[in-house]
Amino acid sequence: LLGQILWDIFPHPPYICFDILHEAVDQRCEMDTEQYDLMLDRWLHLRVYPTADGVTLYLQDITARKQEEHARQISETRFNHFMNANVIGIIVANDAGDITDANDNFLQIVGYTRADLDAGRIRWKDMTPPEYVVVDDRATEEAQRTGKAANYEKEYFRKDGSRVPILVGGVLNDHIWTAFVIDLSEPKRIENE
């Protein structure tokens, strides 16, 4: 290949390569980009470095990484759509007890506001009455072993100090909880009657 003309060897190079090579040569600047090439049906990471007598081109096929990123984005979009649908309460929290994200349904259940959440004033450990700490500890141990905690009933203190019976369950990943919370007030009231 040495000493030969690129376009003679590859008469149909990836289209994006052609533009980037010419831009790097014309502007005498380094280029670093990720682009999709329709002809190859591939994502490419291109790095082009102008030299005294041409350019140095590095190509890397990053299609697998781009597909993983796309799948993750779809998953995150679905989760956010479900969370914002407010069908049930959903929280994202850390092991220390800080709730870092929650949907409106959860905030309504516990009587807190979005401003309380944004200010870091909602902690699931602080909302848990003392008699339920042992139950939470068991769920945490289970999640650390298996990645998830089976659904269980407990209570939370609402912002006004009253108690609300809930059903809770969740998954633990890298010390981050994603959990659902269902208000059991109405079923408990019916059961009591």
C-alpha positions as CSV (number, residue, x, y, z in Angstrom):
1,L,0.0,0.0,0.0
2,L,2.9,2.3,0.6
3,G,3.3,5.1,-2.0
4,Q,-0.1,4.4,-3.6
5,I,-3.1,6.6,-3.9
6,L,-5.8,5.9,-1.3
7,W,-8.6,6.5,-3.8
8,D,-7.0,4.0,-6.3
9,I,-6.8,1.3,-3.6
10,F,-10.2,2.0,-2.1
11,P,-12.3,3.5,-4.9
12,H,-15.4,3.5,-2.6
13,P,-14.0,4.4,0.8
14,P,-16.5,5.1,3.6
15,Y,-18.1,8.4,2.6
16,I,-17.4,10.1,5.9
17,C,-13.7,9.3,5.5
18,F,-13.5,11.3,2.3
19,D,-14.9,14.5,3.8
20,I,-12.9,14.3,7.0
21,L,-9.6,13.6,5.1
22,H,-10.1,16.5,2.8
23,E,-11.1,18.8,5.7
24,A,-8.0,17.8,7.7
25,V,-5.7,18.4,4.7
26,D,-7.4,21.7,3.6
27,Q,-7.4,23.2,7.2
28,R,-4.2,21.5,8.4
29,C,-6.0,20.5,11.6
30,E,-6.5,17.3,13.6
31,M,-10.0,15.8,13.3
32,D,-11.6,13.5,15.9
33,T,-15.2,12.4,15.3
34,E,-17.7,9.6,15.6
35,Q,-20.0,9.2,12.7
36,Y,-22.4,6.6,11.1
37,D,-21.4,5.4,7.7
38,L,-24.6,4.4,5.8
39,M,-22.7,2.5,3.1
40,L,-20.9,0.3,5.6
41,D,-23.8,0.3,8.1
42,R,-21.3,1.0,10.8
43,W,-20.4,3.6,13.4
44,L,-16.8,4.7,13.0
45,H,-14.5,6.6,15.3
46,L,-12.1,8.5,13.1
47,R,-9.0,10.4,14.1
48,V,-7.1,12.2,11.4
49,Y,-3.7,13.9,11.9
50,P,-2.2,16.0,9.1
51,T,1.4,15.4,8.3
52,A,4.0,17.1,6.1
53,D,3.1,14.9,3.1
54,G,-0.5,13.9,3.8
55,V,-2.5,12.6,6.7
56,T,-2.5,9.8,9.2
57,L,-5.9,8.2,9.6
58,Y,-7.1,5.9,12.4
59,L,-10.4,4.1,12.1
60,Q,-12.1,2.2,14.8
61,D,-15.4,0.3,14.4
62,I,-17.5,1.4,17.5
63,T,-20.9,0.0,16.3
64,A,-21.2,-2.4,19.3
65,R,-20.7,0.5,21.8
66,K,-23.1,2.7,19.9
67,Q,-25.7,-0.1,19.9
68,E,-25.2,-0.5,23.7
69,E,-25.6,3.3,24.2
70,H,-28.8,3.3,22.1
71,A,-30.2,0.4,24.1
72,R,-29.4,2.1,27.4
73,Q,-31.1,5.3,26.2
74,I,-34.2,3.4,25.2
75,S,-34.3,1.7,28.6
76,E,-33.8,5.0,30.4
77,T,-36.6,6.6,28.3
78,R,-38.9,3.8,29.2
79,F,-38.1,4.0,32.9
80,N,-38.6,7.8,32.9
81,H,-41.9,7.4,31.0
82,F,-43.1,4.9,33.6
83,M,-41.8,7.0,36.5
84,N,-43.5,10.1,35.3
85,A,-46.8,8.2,34.6
86,N,-47.4,8.3,38.4
87,V,-49.1,4.9,38.4
88,I,-47.3,4.1,41.6
89,G,-44.7,5.8,43.8
90,I,-41.2,5.3,42.5
91,I,-37.9,6.4,44.2
92,V,-34.2,6.3,43.5
93,A,-32.2,6.3,46.7
94,N,-28.8,5.5,48.1
95,D,-27.8,3.2,51.0
96,A,-27.3,6.1,53.3
97,G,-31.0,6.8,53.1
98,D,-31.0,9.8,50.8
99,I,-33.8,9.9,48.2
100,T,-32.2,11.4,45.1
101,D,-35.2,11.2,42.8
102,A,-38.9,10.4,43.1
103,N,-42.1,10.8,41.1
104,D,-45.1,12.9,42.1
105,N,-47.1,9.9,43.2
106,F,-44.5,9.1,45.9
107,L,-44.3,12.8,47.0
108,Q,-48.1,12.8,47.4
109,I,-48.0,9.6,49.4
110,V,-45.5,11.0,52.0
111,G,-46.7,14.6,51.8
112,Y,-43.4,16.2,50.7
113,T,-42.9,18.6,47.8
114,R,-40.5,18.6,44.9
115,A,-38.6,21.5,46.6
116,D,-38.1,19.2,49.7
117,L,-36.7,16.5,47.3
118,D,-34.4,19.0,45.5
119,A,-33.1,20.3,48.8
120,G,-32.3,16.8,50.0
121,R,-34.8,16.8,52.9
122,I,-36.3,13.4,52.1
123,R,-34.6,10.4,53.6
124,W,-36.2,7.0,53.7
125,K,-34.4,6.0,56.8
126,D,-35.7,9.1,58.6
127,M,-39.2,8.4,57.4
128,T,-39.1,4.8,58.7
129,P,-40.6,4.3,62.2
130,P,-38.2,2.5,64.6
131,E,-40.2,-0.8,64.6
132,Y,-39.6,-1.2,60.9
133,V,-35.8,-0.7,60.9
134,V,-35.3,-4.5,61.4
135,V,-37.6,-5.2,58.4
136,D,-35.6,-2.7,56.3
137,D,-32.3,-4.2,57.4
138,R,-33.5,-7.7,56.3
139,A,-34.6,-6.3,52.9
140,T,-31.2,-4.6,52.5
141,E,-29.3,-7.8,53.3
142,E,-31.5,-9.7,50.8
143,A,-30.9,-7.1,48.1
144,Q,-27.1,-7.1,48.7
145,R,-27.2,-10.9,48.2
146,T,-29.6,-11.2,45.3
147,G,-29.9,-7.7,43.8
148,K,-33.5,-7.3,44.9
149,A,-35.7,-7.1,47.9
150,A,-39.0,-8.9,47.9
151,N,-42.1,-6.8,48.4
152,Y,-43.0,-6.1,52.1
153,E,-45.3,-3.9,54.1
154,K,-44.2,-1.2,56.4
155,E,-45.0,2.4,57.3
156,Y,-43.5,5.8,56.6
157,F,-43.8,9.0,58.6
158,R,-45.4,11.6,56.4
159,K,-44.1,15.1,56.5
160,D,-46.9,16.1,58.9
161,G,-45.9,13.3,61.3
162,S,-48.8,11.0,60.5
163,R,-48.1,7.5,59.4
164,V,-48.9,5.9,56.0
165,P,-49.0,2.1,55.5
166,I,-47.1,1.2,52.3
167,L,-46.0,-1.8,50.2
168,V,-42.4,-1.4,49.1
169,G,-40.0,-3.4,47.0
170,G,-37.0,-2.7,44.9
171,V,-33.7,-3.5,43.3
172,L,-30.2,-2.6,44.4
173,N,-27.4,-1.9,41.9
174,D,-24.1,-0.3,42.9
175,H,-25.5,0.9,46.2
176,I,-28.4,2.7,44.4
177,W,-32.0,1.6,45.2
178,T,-34.8,1.8,42.6
179,A,-37.9,1.1,44.5
180,F,-41.7,1.3,44.2
181,V,-44.0,2.5,47.0
182,I,-47.7,1.8,47.0
183,D,-50.0,3.5,49.4
184,L,-52.0,0.9,51.4
185,S,-54.2,3.4,53.3
186,E,-57.4,2.6,51.4
187,P,-57.0,-1.2,51.5
188,K,-56.1,-1.1,55.2
189,R,-59.2,1.1,55.9
190,I,-61.4,-1.4,54.1
191,E,-59.8,-4.3,55.9
192,N,-60.3,-2.6,59.3
193,E,-64.0,-2.0,58.5
